[in-house]
Amino acid sequence: MRFRNTQVPGKGKPIMYAQITIIGNVGSEPDMRYTPSGTPVCNFSVAVNRTWTNAAGEQQQKTTWYRIQTWQRQAEVCAEHVKKGDRLLIVSENIDCIPWIDRDGNARGNIQVVPRMIRFLTPKAEQPGEIGAEEGDTPATEGENPFVG
């Protein structure tokens, strides 16, 4: 990996940037709501499973859950097409940890992601519902893709 002098032109301040790429399975049906001003917002969870072998040779597994929050047109499309079990690719620069306290008084945290882009990875035959172009339809261009934020 190479690093360049990344500074804001004319300001001399370093540029900071974070990006997360998630490939995981949808763990809950999307929950569509509207803000008081009528802006659509859709929330659902995505699980990422990690498997490894420990020093004793035993198979280990850990699941990390992400809370996905989509807005406006992306929210409407997710509410209509995303289903529990779908495999998604999610790219985002907006990552936040939301702290909360559970019933036993323990501090917890949710990793919340507001996607810039969502892509389906589930093969069409396995996807619940009809998603994608029908035979004879032309594929969507990048400007028409409702999952590009």
N, C-alpha and C positions, 0 to 999 in steps of 0.2 A: 504494500500500500504506500502510495506517495502522498505527501502533504505539500501543499503550496502555501505561500504567504497569502492567506485569505483575510483581507481587510476590506472594510467599507471604503469605496473610493472617496478620497478627499477627507476622510474622517480619521483614518489611522486606527480605528477600532476593529478588533477581530470579529469575524462573522461566526456565529454559533448556529449549529444545525443538528437536529436529531430526527431520525426517521426509523420507523418500525415497520417490518414486513411480517405479517402473520399468515401462516397456512394452518388452518384448523377446521374443526367441525362445529356447526351451529348447535348449541346446546339447549336453546329455548326458542319457542315460536316468537317472532317479532311482536313487539308491543307498540302500536301506533297511537300517538297522542298529538294534541295540538296545544301550542302556547296560547295564552289569553289573546294575543294579537292574531291568532289563526295560522301560525307557522307550524308545518308538520314536523314532528320529531319521532323517530322510531328507534327503539332499543332492543337489543338481543345479545346473547352471550355466545362466545366462541371458545372452545377448548383446544389447547395445544398439548399433545401428549409427548413426553420425552421418555425414552427407554435407554437404559445402560446396564452394564454388568459391574457390580461392585468388586472389591478386592477379594472377597470370598468366592467369586464366581457366580453369585446369585443375580438373577435378572431383577432389576429395579424399574419402577415406573413412577413418574410424577406428572400430574396434569396441572397446567396453569390456565386459569380462566380470565378472559378479557371481556369487559363490558363494551359493546360497540354501540355508538350513538350516531345516527345519521340524521340529516336535516334536509328540509325542503324537498326537491324532486327526488334526491337520492333516498330520502325516507319513504316517500310514496312507493317507489319501485321496490325497495326492500320489503315493505309491508306486504306487497302483492306477491313477490316472487321468492323471497328467502323462506326456507322451511327448515325445521329441526332436522339435523342430520346432514344437511348440505355441507360440502367441503368448499371453503372459500379462501381466496387470496385477498388480503387486505393490506393496503399501503397507507401510512399516515405519518404526518409530522406533528400531529396534535395528540400528545400522550399526557395523561394526568393520573395521579393517584388520589383517590377519594377516600379519606379516612372515615371510619365508623366504629361504633362500639356494639358488640354483640350482646345477647341476653345475659351472658355471664359476666359482663363488664370487661371483656377482653378487647383490646384495640385490634382492629382489622383494617384492611385496605382493599379497595377495588382498583384495578387498572382500567381506566377508561380511555378509549380510543375513538377519535372522530375521523373516519376514513376520508382520504382524498380519492381513493380508488378501491373498488371491490370487483373481483372477478369470480365467476363460478368455476370450480374445478371438478365438481361432480359430473360424471358423464350424463348426457341427456337422458339415456334410458333409465338411469337410477334416480333422476331428479323428480321430486314430487311436483305435479303440475306441469304445465306446458311452458317451457322457457326456451327461447331461441327462435330462430327463423324456421318457418314451415317450408316444405319443398316448394321451390319456385320463387321464394322471397329472396331479395338481395340482402346480403349481410349488412349490418349497421356499420356505418363509417365511424371513425373515432369521435367526430362531432355529434353523432346521434346516440352514442353509448350512454344510457342513463346511469351507469355505475361509475362513470368518471366524474369526480366531484368538481 
